[in-house]
């Protein structure tokens, strides 16, 4: 419980810092697309991905102010993915974080363009980081690789196109597909956040590999826990309606059942924590975060 308080205090302080920066970077004009961008980005959230950028950079003694633009860029890209994910052609959700989804608030076309704008601006924003030019270039490539068609998009596509079909395939094939979805749909942007923070701060390759293993595994644990909460959590706390079960999606819960899924999530957290042991005490907040990911209620 004490560790959880430490994490909440850190995340709350970090969210205030990130939100202040987001308000600074977001467009100020009154166009429909700019309104949709502000609405979508500032709708709430724990800002975990921006926090990971800042934490990773801090492991190598970089100040938050030097990577805050990159942290906000990651949140831009994450928000764009949520806006598009909620569209009628995808998950067709009415609520996100307890508020109307962007297409319900502004219409489908403005929501689609809002997502496009956030995606494009994420690459503009990351270039404003205070780091060596070569490190900024590396960070831009990471964002593109992990957020693009080989990364997050690939996972989202597999998740979407398997709806209603997954129970017709062999369990061996499905186990591989499920791992792929977890790594690409969820882990990709989490790992990218860590690597971007590390790269901007000049991290060595060994450290970046360790951060990648940590990110891949807490991402998988995050998705498994999401799958469970999607069915068992209080919908008011989740701030959404419907579930992946309603859409007949392949999830850890539908494939393994609740008990085994929970054990798998714990295993992923253990692997994640082992990967960052050599960072010592300065990575303790990452250990606490890993535990929280599978203990959260929403």
N, C-alpha and C positions, 0 to 999 in steps of 0.2 A: 504493500500500500504506500509506503514511504517513497519507493522508487517511482511509483505511478504519479505521485504528487510532484516529484522532481521533473518528470517528463511533461506533465500538464503545464507546469510553470514555464518550462522551456518553450514548449510549443505555443503557448499563449503569448509569451513575449515575442517569439519569432513571428507569429502571425500578425501581430500589430506592426512590426517592422516591415514585413513583406507587404501588407495591405497598404501601408503608407506609400511605399514605393510603387505599387501597382497603380494607385490613384494618380501618382505623378506621371507615370508612363502612358496610361490610357488616354485616348483622344478626348479632347474637351469640347469639341463641337457638338451640335445638336442634331446631326444627321441620324437617320434611323439605324444605320449600321453601327455608328459610334455608341448610340444608346444601348443597342443590343450587346455590344462588346463590354460596356461598363456593367450592365445588368448581369451578364453571364459570369464574368470574372469575379465580381464583387458579391456574388450570391452567397458566399460562405465557404466553409471547408477548413480543414486543419492546417493546410499549407505544408503537408509533409514533404512533398517533392522539393519545394524551395528550401525547406529546412535541411534536407539531405545535401543539397548543393553547398549550403553554408557550413554544415558540419564537416563534410569531406574536405572543403578548402581549409577549415580551421585545423584539421589534423596536420597540415603542412604550414601552419602559422600565417595563413592569409586572413585578412580582416573581412568581415561581412560586407563592408562597403565596397570592396573590390569585386565581389561576385554577385551583388544584389541584382544587377541587370540580368545576369544569367539565370539567377533563381526565379526572377519574374518571367523570363523567356520560357522556362520549363512549365511554369503555371499557365502561361498563354497556350502552349501546345496541349497541355493536359485539358484545359477548359474547352478548346476547340474539339477535342475528341469526345468530350461529354455532350457538347451541343449537337454534334452530328450523330452520336450514338442514340440520343433521345428522339431523333426524327421519326416520323411515321414509317419511312422506308427501312428503318433499322429496328429499334426496340419499341418505338411508339409510346414513349412515356409522357405522362402529364405533369409529373412533379420531379424536381431535383432539389435535394437539400431542403425539402419542405416548401419550396416555391414553385410557381409555374415554370415549366421548361421554356427555353427560349422560343421555340416555335409556337407554343401556346400563348406566349406573351406578345410576340411580334409578328408571327406568321412564318410559314415554312421557308419561303424564299429569303427573307431577312435573316433567319436563323442559319440557313445554309451559308449565306454570304458572310455572316458574322464569324462563323467557324473558319471560313477561308481567310478572312482578314486576320484573325488571331494566329493562325498557322503561319501566314506570311510574315507578320510582324514579329513573331518569336525569333526568327532568324535575324531580323534587323536589330532587335533588342539585345541579343546575346553578343553582338559585336561591340556593344557599349561597355563591356566588362573592362575592368582595370587590370590588364595582364599583358604579358608579352604577345606581340602579334601572332607568332607561331602557335602559341598556346590557345589563343582565341580561334585560330583556324582549326585546330584540333577539336576544340569544343563545338564549333559549328558542325563539323563532320560527325561528331558523336550524336548530336541532336538529330541530324538528318538520317543517320544510319539506324538509330534506335527508334525514331519516330516514323520512319518511312515504310516503304512497301515490304522491306525485309524484316521489319521490326514490329512496332505496334499495329500497323495496318494489316500485316499478315495475320497476326493473332485475332484481330477484330473480324477479318474476313472468314477465318476458320470457324470462329465462334458463331458468326451469323449464318454461314452456309451449312453448318452442321445441324441447325435447328430442325427438329422433327425427323432427322435421318439417323441420328447417332446409334439408336438401339437396333439398327439393322446390320451393324458391322461386328466383327469379332472383337473380343475384349482386348486382345493384344494390340490390335490397330487402334482401338479407342483409347487405351492407356497412353499410347504415343501421342495421339491427337490432343488429349487432355493436357499432357505435359507441355506440348507445343503452344497451346492456347495460354496456359499460365505464364510461360516464359515470354511470349511475344506480346500478348494483350496487356499484361499487368507488370511483369518484371522489367520489361524493356525500358520503360520511362523511369522507373525507380533506379535501375542500374545506370541509366544515362545521367540522372541527376548526380549520383555519387561520382561518376567518372568525370563529368563536366567540372564539378567542384575541385576534384583532385588535379585534373589537367591544368586548369587555370592557375592553380597554386604551385604548379611545377612538380607534381608527384612522380615518383619513379615507377617503372613498369611493374615491379613486384607489388607495390602498394595498390596500383590500379587493378591488378588481377585479383587481389584480395577483396577490394571493394566490389568488383564485379561478382565474385562468388557470393558475397554478402547480399548484394542487391538482387541477384537471381533468386536466391533462396527466400529472402523476406518477401519478395514479390509473389512467389508461389504460395507462401504461407498466407499472405494478404488475400490472394484470390480464393484460396480454399476457405478461409474464414468468411469472406464475402459470400461465397456460395451457401455456406451454412446459415449465416445471418439473413440472407435473402428469403429464407423459408421460416426460420425460427425466431427472428428478432421482431420486436415491436415496430410495425410499419411507421408509426408516428416518429419514433426515434430515428429510423432510417431516412425519413423524409421523402418517401416514394410510395407509389402504388405498384401492384403487380409483382411478378417474380420471374426468374429464369425458368422456374418449373412450369409456369403458365405458358411460356414460349417453347417448352420441351427442349431446353438446351442441355448440351453435354456439360456437366459440372462435376466437381469432386463429390458433391453430395449425391447426385443422381447416379453416379458410377460406383462409388465405394460405400455409400451409406454414411451416416453421421459419425459413428464411433471410429471407423477406420480413417475417415477424412480428418478428424481431429488429431489422430495419432500422426498422420502424415504431415499436418501443419506443424506439430511440435518437432518432428524430425527435421523439417526444413529450417526451423528456427535454430536448432542445435548446430546444424551445419553452418548457418550464417554466422553465428557467434564464434565458432571455431576458426572461421576464416579471418577474423580481425583480431585474434588474440595478441598478435605481435605488436599491435598498436598500443597495447597496455591500457592504463587507466584513462588516457585521453579519449578513448573510444567508448567509454562507459555509457554515454547517452545512446549510442547505437545498440548496445546490448539491451538497455531498458526498452528502447523502441521495438526491438525484435520481440520481446516478451509481450509488450502491449498489443502488438498486431494480432496475436491469437487470443488475447484475453478481453478484447474490446466487446462492447455490447451493441455497437452500431457503427 
